[in-house]
Amino acid sequence: MSQNFDVVVLGGGVGGYSAAIRAAQLGKSVAIVEEDKLGGTCLHRGCIPSKALLRSAEVYALMKESARFGIETGETRLNFPQVLSRKNEVVESLHTGLQFLMRKHKIQVFYGKGRVIGPSIFSPRSGAVSVEQADGEILSLVPEALILATGSRPRVLPGLEPDGVTVLSSDDALRMEELPASMLIIGGGVIGVEWASMLSDFGVKVTIAEVGPRLVPGEEEEISRELERLLRKRGVTIHTGCTVLPETCRKQEGGLSIEAEQRGERIRLEAGAALVSVGRGANVEGIGLENTDVKIEGGYIRVNASMQTAEHHIYAVGDCTGGVQLAHAAGHEGIAAAEHICRQETHRYEPHRIPRCVYSRPEIASVGWTEAQAKERGHEVKTSKVHFQALGKALVLGETDGFVKVVADARTNDILRGPYDRCACDRLYLGGRAGAAARSRTVGSGNGDASAPDAVGDSWRSDARGGRKSHHDVAAGAERPRPGKMNYL
Ligand SMILES: Cc1cc2nc3c(=O)[nH]c(=O)nc-3n(C[C@H](O)[C@H](O)[C@H](O)COP(=O)(O)OP(=O)(O)OC[C@H]3O[C@@H](n4cnc5c(N)ncnc54)[C@H](O)[C@@H]3O)c2cc1C
């Protein structure tokens, strides 16, 4: 059996469903093929469940300190089953909402594994999708345009494959019903440090082994250093320049033991379990790309600025194309692809304008070029920094760790990197040259409350007048000379 659509989307994650909704809004008949659940990684195995857990960890950490704020509550106890059930409720509520959105936009959802097929009796060109449904029935969906949005999965370290009990992927970690006493986290990127922060707040003894010289390598170097300092202060053990040797892994009573090489020496690491967080690989195998002229480069689907593959009626968006593997980037790409299919004007895709976020405690939020990248690109750079210790609101909240840093072009005063407001993150990216806003409780830039916009402004203004800011300037907002353009380049 075959059905015709204007647009078929393979994969119902944030990239796929954003594309589908936009195409439907623009009057197209649309189908989504999804082999698991609508919402994909972000909703079921990524952003949402991990942030729900992080929120519980944050509340727990705050409760343990409540006496400092004059609130005495008696013993604070962690009820992990309740933490999990709240996480599941948040996910389920969004999942229900998403299913409603599909119905509202008259998008047909076909559940089953989809595969792209080549020219056939259904269509003279490649790009139709065969769907193997749960009851074994095979359907063919024939579109004018196909959007590939198959996402990504956790990378595996050969020899240290996840078993779901002692060696975990981030998917397995979200399924843990009990917390181990200690956790070795292999990989100190975004996912690794979020889990380190969360688990340490839950009282798990955490060790991070990172092969590179610093944590979160995509961020400013001084932000990495500050985060490392703050995590160590909370009792997290951090080994950088440390290569874990999978062949030395021994599973033993109560966990595992593994050796690692650090600056020419062998060290032994032991923990109740290990979380392998060494990046994510694109889902490009087994989806029928060999039946098309779509090109794969470095493991990812190659696309042009309009998200078209080498076959121009086949688009690809989100994690399967590499680039910035973040949910809002995938959503933006999905919308851009749908608008291009519908011949609408759309926003240019510029990866450095995509806000980045790390939801550790403290959080990191930034957009633009790092200081090092700006220099590499030939900018004469000036920077400005304000520590949250100088901010009244940060002191009021009892959240004084971290700072705001702005990187600017010394000649034009254009901002090259700075913090962003998490709530306004799409607006800032899509607006491109909008002004900066930021919030506190972050390393480097951030989220959390309304005080850091002042910090950015103060940091920037005091720098623009070429002087150092004093506590008094920052606290009282004294003398505010006009800065140069507060535009992100
Ligand atoms: C632990 C973790 C935390 C994260 N936290 C954040 C965060 O805080 N903020 C943020 O912005 N990003 C975060 N991310 C990244 C974010 O989840 C991804 O960037 C985003 O989900 C990518 O969306 P996508 O649509 O490209 O792919 P996915 O969400 O992976 O969706 C792809 C979908 O395609 C389906 N599929 C694949 N192949 C087929 C097939 N052959 N047939 C049918 N269906 C198929 C899959 O089942 C899946 O549902 C996090 C990721 C992880 C792992």
The ligand as a Gaussian input file, in Angstrom:
#p B3LYP/6-31G(d) Opt

LIG

0 1
 C       21.624000      13.309000      28.210000
 C       21.362000      14.392000      27.169000
 C       21.038000      15.667000      27.592000
 C       20.783000      16.663000      26.656000
 N       20.469000      17.912000      27.112000
 C       20.218000      18.895000      26.231000
 C       19.846000      20.189000      26.684000
 O       19.745000      20.430000      27.878000
 N       19.605000      21.157000      25.777000
 C       19.707000      20.907000      24.427000
 O       19.475000      21.822000      23.629000
 N       20.058000      19.688000      23.957000
 C       20.308000      18.677000      24.823000
 N       20.640000      17.429000      24.364000
 C       20.772000      17.214000      22.897000
 C       19.396000      17.012000      22.239000
 O       18.700000      15.987000      22.903000
 C       19.572000      16.666000      20.768000
 O       20.377000      17.648000      20.152000
 C       18.238000      16.608000      20.050000
 O       17.401000      15.627000      20.639000
 C       18.430000      16.272000      18.564000
 O       17.182000      16.174000      17.943000
 P       16.987000      15.344000      16.584000
 O       15.580000      15.581000      16.180000
 O       18.067000      15.679000      15.640000
 O       17.217000      13.821000      16.975000
 P       16.542000      12.870000      18.060000
 O       15.945000      13.637000      19.160000
 O       17.573000      11.853000      18.384000
 O       15.321000      12.207000      17.265000
 C       15.507000      11.292000      16.247000
 C       14.279000      10.401000      16.171000
 O       14.341000       9.620000      14.994000
 C       13.858000       8.320000      15.269000
 N       14.416000       7.431000      14.257000
 C       15.720000       7.199000      13.971000
 N       15.838000       6.355000      12.952000
 C       14.582000       6.035000      12.557000
 C       14.044000       5.192000      11.542000
 N       14.828000       4.507000      10.714000
 N       12.705000       5.100000      11.435000
 C       11.883000       5.787000      12.276000
 N       12.342000       6.584000      13.242000
 C       13.675000       6.719000      13.387000
 C       14.347000       8.055000      16.687000
 O       13.570000       7.045000      17.313000
 C       14.167000       9.424000      17.328000
 O       12.896000       9.537000      17.926000
 C       20.873000      16.391000      25.262000
 C       21.191000      15.087000      24.837000
 C       21.428000      14.106000      25.774000
 C       21.756000      12.721000      25.293000

